[in-house]
Amino acid sequence: MREIVFDTETTGLDPLQGDRLVEIGCIELVNGFPTGRTFHSYFNPERDMPEAARQIHGLTIDFLKDKPCFAERAEEIVVFLGDAQLVAHNAVFDLAFLNAELERAGRVPLRHDRIVDTLLLARRKHAGAPNRLDDLCARYGIDNSRRSKHGALLDAELLAEVYIELIGARQAQLVLSQAVAPALTAGMPIILRQRPLPLSERVSAADRAEHRRFIATLGDNAIWRDYVSPD
């Protein structure tokens, strides 16, 4: 199954009030594995950058003014997304901006039934706990030390790791990697490896003696007596 984990940066909170998309980052997963294929672009929003938004992602109009408008790269985005399932954190926000830009560019908006919202997944799995991206990275031991500012591609990379943890795919990958073994043929010797250092016994002589005293109190017909050696 092909999935695209994506994140966006914007000039504000509401595309219906004139706020625009200024960055998108996408990571491709196939059957829960990152393939290495990504899509990333900055966009000229054709408007000013409010200070509150700049403080979040650090993008200025001076930096963005020579970047392409969304419409110039709309075809590339549509092709990269294809018919994949789309994964985002607080997906309603990202989808609203992406669809507003697609419609502005004369493209068909994305269907809501293609979206997986990792914020909802996290709230179900960790009810009552904080579930921001940084919180989830800390919970799953994912290094987000490079994240001094929001950035769409870096956030998509981190979210892809979080998503794999949320759906349990990392454990499945581990099982698959452990299951790979050379094929055995008839007559081939089976080599049993020994531990360099034997494990220490977990049951002491005192534990065994106490267990015997307990068994003795259960009566002659107790099934446990069948598993106690005469000595």
MODELLER restraints for C-alpha pairs under 7 A, 6 or more apart:
rsr = mdl.restraints
at = mdl.atoms
rsr.add(forms.Gaussian(group=physical.xy_distance, feature=features.Distance(at['CA:1:A'], at['CA:30:A']), mean=5.41, stdev=0.5))
rsr.add(forms.Gaussian(group=physical.xy_distance, feature=features.Distance(at['CA:1:A'], at['CA:31:A']), mean=4.94, stdev=0.5))
rsr.add(forms.Gaussian(group=physical.xy_distance, feature=features.Distance(at['CA:2:A'], at['CA:29:A']), mean=5.78, stdev=0.5))
rsr.add(forms.Gaussian(group=physical.xy_distance, feature=features.Distance(at['CA:2:A'], at['CA:30:A']), mean=4.47, stdev=0.5))
rsr.add(forms.Gaussian(group=physical.xy_distance, feature=features.Distance(at['CA:2:A'], at['CA:31:A']), mean=6.45, stdev=0.5))
rsr.add(forms.Gaussian(group=physical.xy_distance, feature=features.Distance(at['CA:2:A'], at['CA:84:A']), mean=5.34, stdev=0.5))
rsr.add(forms.Gaussian(group=physical.xy_distance, feature=features.Distance(at['CA:2:A'], at['CA:85:A']), mean=6.69, stdev=0.5))
rsr.add(forms.Gaussian(group=physical.xy_distance, feature=features.Distance(at['CA:3:A'], at['CA:28:A']), mean=5.97, stdev=0.5))
rsr.add(forms.Gaussian(group=physical.xy_distance, feature=features.Distance(at['CA:3:A'], at['CA:29:A']), mean=5.07, stdev=0.5))
rsr.add(forms.Gaussian(group=physical.xy_distance, feature=features.Distance(at['CA:3:A'], at['CA:30:A']), mean=6.26, stdev=0.5))
rsr.add(forms.Gaussian(group=physical.xy_distance, feature=features.Distance(at['CA:3:A'], at['CA:84:A']), mean=5.01, stdev=0.5))
rsr.add(forms.Gaussian(group=physical.xy_distance, feature=features.Distance(at['CA:3:A'], at['CA:85:A']), mean=4.69, stdev=0.5))
rsr.add(forms.Gaussian(group=physical.xy_distance, feature=features.Distance(at['CA:3:A'], at['CA:86:A']), mean=5.83, stdev=0.5))
rsr.add(forms.Gaussian(group=physical.xy_distance, feature=features.Distance(at['CA:4:A'], at['CA:26:A']), mean=6.22, stdev=0.5))
rsr.add(forms.Gaussian(group=physical.xy_distance, feature=features.Distance(at['CA:4:A'], at['CA:27:A']), mean=5.55, stdev=0.5))
rsr.add(forms.Gaussian(group=physical.xy_distance, feature=features.Distance(at['CA:4:A'], at['CA:28:A']), mean=4.73, stdev=0.5))
rsr.add(forms.Gaussian(group=physical.xy_distance, feature=features.Distance(at['CA:4:A'], at['CA:29:A']), mean=6.12, stdev=0.5))
rsr.add(forms.Gaussian(group=physical.xy_distance, feature=features.Distance(at['CA:4:A'], at['CA:81:A']), mean=6.74, stdev=0.5))
rsr.add(forms.Gaussian(group=physical.xy_distance, feature=features.Distance(at['CA:4:A'], at['CA:84:A']), mean=6.31, stdev=0.5))
rsr.add(forms.Gaussian(group=physical.xy_distance, feature=features.Distance(at['CA:4:A'], at['CA:85:A']), mean=6.26, stdev=0.5))
rsr.add(forms.Gaussian(group=physical.xy_distance, feature=features.Distance(at['CA:4:A'], at['CA:86:A']), mean=4.97, stdev=0.5))
rsr.add(forms.Gaussian(group=physical.xy_distance, feature=features.Distance(at['CA:4:A'], at['CA:87:A']), mean=5.99, stdev=0.5))
rsr.add(forms.Gaussian(group=physical.xy_distance, feature=features.Distance(at['CA:5:A'], at['CA:26:A']), mean=5.58, stdev=0.5))
rsr.add(forms.Gaussian(group=physical.xy_distance, feature=features.Distance(at['CA:5:A'], at['CA:27:A']), mean=5.12, stdev=0.5))
rsr.add(forms.Gaussian(group=physical.xy_distance, feature=features.Distance(at['CA:5:A'], at['CA:28:A']), mean=6.51, stdev=0.5))
rsr.add(forms.Gaussian(group=physical.xy_distance, feature=features.Distance(at['CA:5:A'], at['CA:86:A']), mean=5.99, stdev=0.5))
rsr.add(forms.Gaussian(group=physical.xy_distance, feature=features.Distance(at['CA:5:A'], at['CA:87:A']), mean=4.51, stdev=0.5))
rsr.add(forms.Gaussian(group=physical.xy_distance, feature=features.Distance(at['CA:5:A'], at['CA:88:A']), mean=5.93, stdev=0.5))
rsr.add(forms.Gaussian(group=physical.xy_distance, feature=features.Distance(at['CA:5:A'], at['CA:156:A']), mean=5.97, stdev=0.5))
rsr.add(forms.Gaussian(group=physical.xy_distance, feature=features.Distance(at['CA:5:A'], at['CA:160:A']), mean=5.95, stdev=0.5))
rsr.add(forms.Gaussian(group=physical.xy_distance, feature=features.Distance(at['CA:6:A'], at['CA:25:A']), mean=5.49, stdev=0.5))
rsr.add(forms.Gaussian(group=physical.xy_distance, feature=features.Distance(at['CA:6:A'], at['CA:26:A']), mean=4.28, stdev=0.5))
rsr.add(forms.Gaussian(group=physical.xy_distance, feature=features.Distance(at['CA:6:A'], at['CA:27:A']), mean=6.32, stdev=0.5))
rsr.add(forms.Gaussian(group=physical.xy_distance, feature=features.Distance(at['CA:6:A'], at['CA:87:A']), mean=6.23, stdev=0.5))
rsr.add(forms.Gaussian(group=physical.xy_distance, feature=features.Distance(at['CA:6:A'], at['CA:88:A']), mean=5.54, stdev=0.5))
rsr.add(forms.Gaussian(group=physical.xy_distance, feature=features.Distance(at['CA:6:A'], at['CA:156:A']), mean=5.09, stdev=0.5))
rsr.add(forms.Gaussian(group=physical.xy_distance, feature=features.Distance(at['CA:7:A'], at['CA:24:A']), mean=5.81, stdev=0.5))
rsr.add(forms.Gaussian(group=physical.xy_distance, feature=features.Distance(at['CA:7:A'], at['CA:25:A']), mean=5.46, stdev=0.5))
rsr.add(forms.Gaussian(group=physical.xy_distance, feature=features.Distance(at['CA:7:A'], at['CA:26:A']), mean=6.73, stdev=0.5))
rsr.add(forms.Gaussian(group=physical.xy_distance, feature=features.Distance(at['CA:7:A'], at['CA:88:A']), mean=6.24, stdev=0.5))
rsr.add(forms.Gaussian(group=physical.xy_distance, feature=features.Distance(at['CA:7:A'], at['CA:94:A']), mean=6.77, stdev=0.5))
rsr.add(forms.Gaussian(group=physical.xy_distance, feature=features.Distance(at['CA:7:A'], at['CA:152:A']), mean=4.97, stdev=0.5))
rsr.add(forms.Gaussian(group=physical.xy_distance, feature=features.Distance(at['CA:7:A'], at['CA:153:A']), mean=6.91, stdev=0.5))
rsr.add(forms.Gaussian(group=physical.xy_distance, feature=features.Distance(at['CA:7:A'], at['CA:155:A']), mean=6.44, stdev=0.5))
rsr.add(forms.Gaussian(group=physical.xy_distance, feature=features.Distance(at['CA:7:A'], at['CA:156:A']), mean=5.32, stdev=0.5))
rsr.add(forms.Gaussian(group=physical.xy_distance, feature=features.Distance(at['CA:8:A'], at['CA:23:A']), mean=5.49, stdev=0.5))
rsr.add(forms.Gaussian(group=physical.xy_distance, feature=features.Distance(at['CA:8:A'], at['CA:24:A']), mean=4.46, stdev=0.5))
rsr.add(forms.Gaussian(group=physical.xy_distance, feature=features.Distance(at['CA:8:A'], at['CA:25:A']), mean=6.51, stdev=0.5))
rsr.add(forms.Gaussian(group=physical.xy_distance, feature=features.Distance(at['CA:8:A'], at['CA:94:A']), mean=6.05, stdev=0.5))
rsr.add(forms.Gaussian(group=physical.xy_distance, feature=features.Distance(at['CA:8:A'], at['CA:152:A']), mean=5.15, stdev=0.5))
rsr.add(forms.Gaussian(group=physical.xy_distance, feature=features.Distance(at['CA:9:A'], at['CA:21:A']), mean=6.12, stdev=0.5))
rsr.add(forms.Gaussian(group=physical.xy_distance, feature=features.Distance(at['CA:9:A'], at['CA:22:A']), mean=5.64, stdev=0.5))
rsr.add(forms.Gaussian(group=physical.xy_distance, feature=features.Distance(at['CA:9:A'], at['CA:23:A']), mean=5.00, stdev=0.5))
rsr.add(forms.Gaussian(group=physical.xy_distance, feature=features.Distance(at['CA:9:A'], at['CA:24:A']), mean=6.56, stdev=0.5))
rsr.add(forms.Gaussian(group=physical.xy_distance, feature=features.Distance(at['CA:9:A'], at['CA:152:A']), mean=6.09, stdev=0.5))
rsr.add(forms.Gaussian(group=physical.xy_distance, feature=features.Distance(at['CA:10:A'], at['CA:19:A']), mean=6.91, stdev=0.5))
rsr.add(forms.Gaussian(group=physical.xy_distance, feature=features.Distance(at['CA:10:A'], at['CA:20:A']), mean=5.55, stdev=0.5))
rsr.add(forms.Gaussian(group=physical.xy_distance, feature=features.Distance(at['CA:10:A'], at['CA:21:A']), mean=4.40, stdev=0.5))
rsr.add(forms.Gaussian(group=physical.xy_distance, feature=features.Distance(at['CA:10:A'], at['CA:22:A']), mean=5.08, stdev=0.5))
rsr.add(forms.Gaussian(group=physical.xy_distance, feature=features.Distance(at['CA:10:A'], at['CA:23:A']), mean=6.88, stdev=0.5))
rsr.add(forms.Gaussian(group=physical.xy_distance, feature=features.Distance(at['CA:11:A'], at['CA:19:A']), mean=5.35, stdev=0.5))
rsr.add(forms.Gaussian(group=physical.xy_distance, feature=features.Distance(at['CA:11:A'], at['CA:20:A']), mean=5.51, stdev=0.5))
rsr.add(forms.Gaussian(group=physical.xy_distance, feature=features.Distance(at['CA:11:A'], at['CA:21:A']), mean=6.62, stdev=0.5))
rsr.add(forms.Gaussian(group=physical.xy_distance, feature=features.Distance(at['CA:11:A'], at['CA:22:A']), mean=6.86, stdev=0.5))
rsr.add(forms.Gaussian(group=physical.xy_distance, feature=features.Distance(at['CA:11:A'], at['CA:49:A']), mean=5.73, stdev=0.5))
rsr.add(forms.Gaussian(group=physical.xy_distance, feature=features.Distance(at['CA:11:A'], at['CA:50:A']), mean=6.49, stdev=0.5))
rsr.add(forms.Gaussian(group=physical.xy_distance, feature=features.Distance(at['CA:11:A'], at['CA:53:A']), mean=5.58, stdev=0.5))
rsr.add(forms.Gaussian(group=physical.xy_distance, feature=features.Distance(at['CA:12:A'], at['CA:19:A']), mean=5.31, stdev=0.5))
rsr.add(forms.Gaussian(group=physical.xy_distance, feature=features.Distance(at['CA:12:A'], at['CA:53:A']), mean=5.90, stdev=0.5))
rsr.add(forms.Gaussian(group=physical.xy_distance, feature=features.Distance(at['CA:13:A'], at['CA:19:A']), mean=6.75, stdev=0.5))
rsr.add(forms.Gaussian(group=physical.xy_distance, feature=features.Distance(at['CA:15:A'], at['CA:97:A']), mean=5.74, stdev=0.5))
rsr.add(forms.Gaussian(group=physical.xy_distance, feature=features.Distance(at['CA:15:A'], at['CA:100:A']), mean=6.57, stdev=0.5))
rsr.add(forms.Gaussian(group=physical.xy_distance, feature=features.Distance(at['CA:20:A'], at['CA:45:A']), mean=5.63, stdev=0.5))
rsr.add(forms.Gaussian(group=physical.xy_distance, feature=features.Distance(at['CA:20:A'], at['CA:97:A']), mean=6.98, stdev=0.5))
rsr.add(forms.Gaussian(group=physical.xy_distance, feature=features.Distance(at['CA:21:A'], at['CA:43:A']), mean=6.98, stdev=0.5))
rsr.add(forms.Gaussian(group=physical.xy_distance, feature=features.Distance(at['CA:21:A'], at['CA:45:A']), mean=6.49, stdev=0.5))
rsr.add(forms.Gaussian(group=physical.xy_distance, feature=features.Distance(at['CA:21:A'], at['CA:97:A']), mean=6.26, stdev=0.5))
rsr.add(forms.Gaussian(group=physical.xy_distance, feature=features.Distance(at['CA:22:A'], at['CA:42:A']), mean=5.55, stdev=0.5))
rsr.add(forms.Gaussian(group=physical.xy_distance, feature=features.Distance(at['CA:22:A'], at['CA:43:A']), mean=4.62, stdev=0.5))
rsr.add(forms.Gaussian(group=physical.xy_distance, feature=features.Distance(at['CA:22:A'], at['CA:44:A']), mean=6.34, stdev=0.5))
rsr.add(forms.Gaussian(group=physical.xy_distance, feature=features.Distance(at['CA:22:A'], at['CA:45:A']), mean=5.85, stdev=0.5))
rsr.add(forms.Gaussian(group=physical.xy_distance, feature=features.Distance(at['CA:23:A'], at['CA:41:A']), mean=5.69, stdev=0.5))
rsr.add(forms.Gaussian(group=physical.xy_distance, feature=features.Distance(at['CA:23:A'], at['CA:42:A']), mean=4.30, stdev=0.5))
rsr.add(forms.Gaussian(group=physical.xy_distance, feature=features.Distance(at['CA:23:A'], at['CA:43:A']), mean=5.86, stdev=0.5))
rsr.add(forms.Gaussian(group=physical.xy_distance, feature=features.Distance(at['CA:23:A'], at['CA:152:A']), mean=6.22, stdev=0.5))
rsr.add(forms.Gaussian(group=physical.xy_distance, feature=features.Distance(at['CA:24:A'], at['CA:40:A']), mean=5.68, stdev=0.5))
rsr.add(forms.Gaussian(group=physical.xy_distance, feature=features.Distance(at['CA:24:A'], at['CA:41:A']), mean=5.65, stdev=0.5))
rsr.add(forms.Gaussian(group=physical.xy_distance, feature=features.Distance(at['CA:24:A'], at['CA:42:A']), mean=6.70, stdev=0.5))
rsr.add(forms.Gaussian(group=physical.xy_distance, feature=features.Distance(at['CA:24:A'], at['CA:152:A']), mean=5.37, stdev=0.5))
rsr.add(forms.Gaussian(group=physical.xy_distance, feature=features.Distance(at['CA:24:A'], at['CA:153:A']), mean=6.86, stdev=0.5))
rsr.add(forms.Gaussian(group=physical.xy_distance, feature=features.Distance(at['CA:25:A'], at['CA:39:A']), mean=5.80, stdev=0.5))
rsr.add(forms.Gaussian(group=physical.xy_distance, feature=features.Distance(at['CA:25:A'], at['CA:40:A']), mean=4.46, stdev=0.5))
rsr.add(forms.Gaussian(group=physical.xy_distance, feature=features.Distance(at['CA:25:A'], at['CA:41:A']), mean=6.79, stdev=0.5))
rsr.add(forms.Gaussian(group=physical.xy_distance, feature=features.Distance(at['CA:25:A'], at['CA:152:A']), mean=4.70, stdev=0.5))
rsr.add(forms.Gaussian(group=physical.xy_distance, feature=features.Distance(at['CA:25:A'], at['CA:153:A']), mean=3.98, stdev=0.5))
rsr.add(forms.Gaussian(group=physical.xy_distance, feature=features.Distance(at['CA:25:A'], at['CA:156:A']), mean=6.06, stdev=0.5))
rsr.add(forms.Gaussian(group=physical.xy_distance, feature=features.Distance(at['CA:26:A'], at['CA:38:A']), mean=5.41, stdev=0.5))
rsr.add(forms.Gaussian(group=physical.xy_distance, feature=features.Distance(at['CA:26:A'], at['CA:39:A']), mean=4.98, stdev=0.5))
rsr.add(forms.Gaussian(group=physical.xy_distance, feature=features.Distance(at['CA:26:A'], at['CA:40:A']), mean=6.29, stdev=0.5))
rsr.add(forms.Gaussian(group=physical.xy_distance, feature=features.Distance(at['CA:26:A'], at['CA:153:A']), mean=6.40, stdev=0.5))
rsr.add(forms.Gaussian(group=physical.xy_distance, feature=features.Distance(at['CA:26:A'], at['CA:156:A']), mean=6.13, stdev=0.5))
rsr.add(forms.Gaussian(group=physical.xy_distance, feature=features.Distance(at['CA:27:A'], at['CA:37:A']), mean=6.41, stdev=0.5))
rsr.add(forms.Gaussian(group=physical.xy_distance, feature=features.Distance(at['CA:27:A'], at['CA:38:A']), mean=4.73, stdev=0.5))
rsr.add(forms.Gaussian(group=physical.xy_distance, feature=features.Distance(at['CA:27:A'], at['CA:39:A']), mean=6.82, stdev=0.5))
rsr.add(forms.Gaussian(group=physical.xy_distance, feature=features.Distance(at['CA:27:A'], at['CA:156:A']), mean=6.37, stdev=0.5))
rsr.add(forms.Gaussian(group=physical.xy_distance, feature=features.Distance(at['CA:27:A'], at['CA:157:A']), mean=6.54, stdev=0.5))
rsr.add(forms.Gaussian(group=physical.xy_distance, feature=features.Distance(at['CA:28:A'], at['CA:34:A']), mean=5.88, stdev=0.5))
rsr.add(forms.Gaussian(group=physical.xy_distance, feature=features.Distance(at['CA:28:A'], at['CA:35:A']), mean=5.99, stdev=0.5))
rsr.add(forms.Gaussian(group=physical.xy_distance, feature=features.Distance(at['CA:28:A'], at['CA:36:A']), mean=6.97, stdev=0.5))
rsr.add(forms.Gaussian(group=physical.xy_distance, feature=features.Distance(at['CA:28:A'], at['CA:37:A']), mean=5.58, stdev=0.5))
rsr.add(forms.Gaussian(group=physical.xy_distance, feature=features.Distance(at['CA:28:A'], at['CA:38:A']), mean=6.09, stdev=0.5))
rsr.add(forms.Gaussian(group=physical.xy_distance, feature=features.Distance(at['CA:29:A'], at['CA:35:A']), mean=5.78, stdev=0.5))
rsr.add(forms.Gaussian(group=physical.xy_distance, feature=features.Distance(at['CA:32:A'], at['CA:164:A']), mean=6.50, stdev=0.5))
rsr.add(forms.Gaussian(group=physical.xy_distance, feature=features.Distance(at['CA:32:A'], at['CA:169:A']), mean=6.06, stdev=0.5))
rsr.add(forms.Gaussian(group=physical.xy_distance, feature=features.Distance(at['CA:40:A'], at['CA:153:A']), mean=6.36, stdev=0.5))
rsr.add(forms.Gaussian(group=physical.xy_distance, feature=features.Distance(at['CA:42:A'], at['CA:67:A']), mean=6.27, stdev=0.5))
rsr.add(forms.Gaussian(group=physical.xy_distance, feature=features.Distance(at['CA:43:A'], at['CA:64:A']), mean=6.35, stdev=0.5))
rsr.add(forms.Gaussian(group=physical.xy_distance, feature=features.Distance(at['CA:43:A'], at['CA:67:A']), mean=5.31, stdev=0.5))
rsr.add(forms.Gaussian(group=physical.xy_distance, feature=features.Distance(at['CA:43:A'], at['CA:68:A']), mean=5.28, stdev=0.5))
rsr.add(forms.Gaussian(group=physical.xy_distance, feature=features.Distance(at['CA:43:A'], at['CA:69:A']), mean=5.16, stdev=0.5))
rsr.add(forms.Gaussian(group=physical.xy_distance, feature=features.Distance(at['CA:43:A'], at['CA:70:A']), mean=5.75, stdev=0.5))
rsr.add(forms.Gaussian(group=physical.xy_distance, feature=features.Distance(at['CA:44:A'], at['CA:64:A']), mean=5.06, stdev=0.5))
rsr.add(forms.Gaussian(group=physical.xy_distance, feature=features.Distance(at['CA:44:A'], at['CA:65:A']), mean=5.38, stdev=0.5))
rsr.add(forms.Gaussian(group=physical.xy_distance, feature=features.Distance(at['CA:44:A'], at['CA:66:A']), mean=6.91, stdev=0.5))
rsr.add(forms.Gaussian(group=physical.xy_distance, feature=features.Distance(at['CA:44:A'], at['CA:67:A']), mean=5.19, stdev=0.5))
rsr.add(forms.Gaussian(group=physical.xy_distance, feature=features.Distance(at['CA:44:A'], at['CA:68:A']), mean=5.73, stdev=0.5))
rsr.add(forms.Gaussian(group=physical.xy_distance, feature=features.Distance(at['CA:44:A'], at['CA:69:A']), mean=5.01, stdev=0.5))
rsr.add(forms.Gaussian(group=physical.xy_distance, feature=features.Distance(at['CA:45:A'], at['CA:69:A']), mean=6.76, stdev=0.5))
rsr.add(forms.Gaussian(group=physical.xy_distance, feature=features.Distance(at['CA:48:A'], at['CA:61:A']), mean=6.57, stdev=0.5))
rsr.add(forms.Gaussian(group=physical.xy_distance, feature=features.Distance(at['CA:49:A'], at['CA:60:A']), mean=6.46, stdev=0.5))
rsr.add(forms.Gaussian(group=physical.xy_distance, feature=features.Distance(at['CA:49:A'], at['CA:61:A']), mean=6.11, stdev=0.5))
rsr.add(forms.Gaussian(group=physical.xy_distance, feature=features.Distance(at['CA:54:A'], at['CA:60:A']), mean=6.36, stdev=0.5))
rsr.add(forms.Gaussian(group=physical.xy_distance, feature=features.Distance(at['CA:56:A'], at['CA:149:A']), mean=6.23, stdev=0.5))
rsr.add(forms.Gaussian(group=physical.xy_distance, feature=features.Distance(at['CA:56:A'], at['CA:150:A']), mean=6.09, stdev=0.5))
rsr.add(forms.Gaussian(group=physical.xy_distance, feature=features.Distance(at['CA:57:A'], at['CA:149:A']), mean=5.27, stdev=0.5))
rsr.add(forms.Gaussian(group=physical.xy_distance, feature=features.Distance(at['CA:57:A'], at['CA:150:A']), mean=4.61, stdev=0.5))
rsr.add(forms.Gaussian(group=physical.xy_distance, feature=features.Distance(at['CA:57:A'], at['CA:151:A']), mean=6.10, stdev=0.5))
rsr.add(forms.Gaussian(group=physical.xy_distance, feature=features.Distance(at['CA:58:A'], at['CA:149:A']), mean=6.66, stdev=0.5))
rsr.add(forms.Gaussian(group=physical.xy_distance, feature=features.Distance(at['CA:70:A'], at['CA:101:A']), mean=6.83, stdev=0.5))
rsr.add(forms.Gaussian(group=physical.xy_distance, feature=features.Distance(at['CA:71:A'], at['CA:105:A']), mean=5.00, stdev=0.5))
rsr.add(forms.Gaussian(group=physical.xy_distance, feature=features.Distance(at['CA:74:A'], at['CA:102:A']), mean=6.98, stdev=0.5))
rsr.add(forms.Gaussian(group=physical.xy_distance, feature=features.Distance(at['CA:85:A'], at['CA:114:A']), mean=5.08, stdev=0.5))
rsr.add(forms.Gaussian(group=physical.xy_distance, feature=features.Distance(at['CA:85:A'], at['CA:115:A']), mean=6.22, stdev=0.5))
rsr.add(forms.Gaussian(group=physical.xy_distance, feature=features.Distance(at['CA:86:A'], at['CA:114:A']), mean=5.79, stdev=0.5))
rsr.add(forms.Gaussian(group=physical.xy_distance, feature=features.Distance(at['CA:86:A'], at['CA:115:A']), mean=4.81, stdev=0.5))
rsr.add(forms.Gaussian(group=physical.xy_distance, feature=features.Distance(at['CA:86:A'], at['CA:116:A']), mean=6.06, stdev=0.5))
rsr.add(forms.Gaussian(group=physical.xy_distance, feature=features.Distance(at['CA:87:A'], at['CA:115:A']), mean=5.82, stdev=0.5))
rsr.add(forms.Gaussian(group=physical.xy_distance, feature=features.Distance(at['CA:87:A'], at['CA:116:A']), mean=4.73, stdev=0.5))
rsr.add(forms.Gaussian(group=physical.xy_distance, feature=features.Distance(at['CA:87:A'], at['CA:117:A']), mean=6.01, stdev=0.5))
rsr.add(forms.Gaussian(group=physical.xy_distance, feature=features.Distance(at['CA:87:A'], at['CA:118:A']), mean=6.92, stdev=0.5))
rsr.add(forms.Gaussian(group=physical.xy_distance, feature=features.Distance(at['CA:88:A'], at['CA:116:A']), mean=6.51, stdev=0.5))
rsr.add(forms.Gaussian(group=physical.xy_distance, feature=features.Distance(at['CA:88:A'], at['CA:117:A']), mean=5.37, stdev=0.5))
rsr.add(forms.Gaussian(group=physical.xy_distance, feature=features.Distance(at['CA:88:A'], at['CA:118:A']), mean=6.06, stdev=0.5))
rsr.add(forms.Gaussian(group=physical.xy_distance, feature=features.Distance(at['CA:89:A'], at['CA:117:A']), mean=5.50, stdev=0.5))
rsr.add(forms.Gaussian(group=physical.xy_distance, feature=features.Distance(at['CA:89:A'], at['CA:118:A']), mean=4.91, stdev=0.5))
rsr.add(forms.Gaussian(group=physical.xy_distance, feature=features.Distance(at['CA:89:A'], at['CA:119:A']), mean=5.17, stdev=0.5))
rsr.add(forms.Gaussian(group=physical.xy_distance, feature=features.Distance(at['CA:90:A'], at['CA:117:A']), mean=5.93, stdev=0.5))
rsr.add(forms.Gaussian(group=physical.xy_distance, feature=features.Distance(at['CA:90:A'], at['CA:118:A']), mean=6.92, stdev=0.5))
rsr.add(forms.Gaussian(group=physical.xy_distance, feature=features.Distance(at['CA:90:A'], at['CA:119:A']), mean=5.39, stdev=0.5))
rsr.add(forms.Gaussian(group=physical.xy_distance, feature=features.Distance(at['CA:91:A'], at['CA:117:A']), mean=5.15, stdev=0.5))
rsr.add(forms.Gaussian(group=physical.xy_distance, feature=features.Distance(at['CA:99:A'], at['CA:109:A']), mean=4.87, stdev=0.5))
rsr.add(forms.Gaussian(group=physical.xy_distance, feature=features.Distance(at['CA:99:A'], at['CA:110:A']), mean=6.23, stdev=0.5))
rsr.add(forms.Gaussian(group=physical.xy_distance, feature=features.Distance(at['CA:102:A'], at['CA:108:A']), mean=6.52, stdev=0.5))
rsr.add(forms.Gaussian(group=physical.xy_distance, feature=features.Distance(at['CA:102:A'], at['CA:109:A']), mean=5.86, stdev=0.5))
rsr.add(forms.Gaussian(group=physical.xy_distance, feature=features.Distance(at['CA:103:A'], at['CA:109:A']), mean=6.14, stdev=0.5))
rsr.add(forms.Gaussian(group=physical.xy_distance, feature=features.Distance(at['CA:118:A'], at['CA:163:A']), mean=6.61, stdev=0.5))
rsr.add(forms.Gaussian(group=physical.xy_distance, feature=features.Distance(at['CA:119:A'], at['CA:131:A']), mean=6.72, stdev=0.5))
rsr.add(forms.Gaussian(group=physical.xy_distance, feature=features.Distance(at['CA:122:A'], at['CA:131:A']), mean=6.24, stdev=0.5))
rsr.add(forms.Gaussian(group=physical.xy_distance, feature=features.Distance(at['CA:122:A'], at['CA:166:A']), mean=6.93, stdev=0.5))
rsr.add(forms.Gaussian(group=physical.xy_distance, feature=features.Distance(at['CA:123:A'], at['CA:131:A']), mean=6.75, stdev=0.5))
rsr.add(forms.Gaussian(group=physical.xy_distance, feature=features.Distance(at['CA:136:A'], at['CA:162:A']), mean=6.67, stdev=0.5))
rsr.add(forms.Gaussian(group=physical.xy_distance, feature=features.Distance(at['CA:137:A'], at['CA:143:A']), mean=6.81, stdev=0.5))
rsr.add(forms.Gaussian(group=physical.xy_distance, feature=features.Distance(at['CA:137:A'], at['CA:144:A']), mean=6.71, stdev=0.5))
rsr.add(forms.Gaussian(group=physical.xy_distance, feature=features.Distance(at['CA:137:A'], at['CA:162:A']), mean=6.58, stdev=0.5))
rsr.add(forms.Gaussian(group=physical.xy_distance, feature=features.Distance(at['CA:164:A'], at['CA:170:A']), mean=5.84, stdev=0.5))
rsr.add(forms.Gaussian(group=physical.xy_distance, feature=features.Distance(at['CA:215:A'], at['CA:224:A']), mean=6.72, stdev=0.5))
rsr.add(forms.Gaussian(group=physical.xy_distance, feature=features.Distance(at['CA:215:A'], at['CA:225:A']), mean=6.84, stdev=0.5))
